[in-house]
C-alpha cells in the first residue's frame, strides 16, 4: 500500500495545485502566483520521479519482454503426436 501511496500522492498534489494556490489570493492583481504554482508542481514531480525510481529498484516495473508474455497469443499447434503401434 505504501508503494501505491508514494505514486498517488504526488500525482494528486499536481492535479490539485489550484487548491493549494487559489486564484483568490491575488484579489488586487499584484500578487503573482504562477511561480509558486510551478515550483509546487516541480517539487511534486520530483517526488513522483523518486517514487518511480524506488519502484523500479524493487523490480516492480515491467521492463523486459518476458513481463508481457501473458499478453502474447498462444502459438497454433501444427503437429499432432500419435502412437505408431496400435494395441
Order of alpha helices (4+ residues) and beta strands (2+ residues): alpha-alpha-alpha
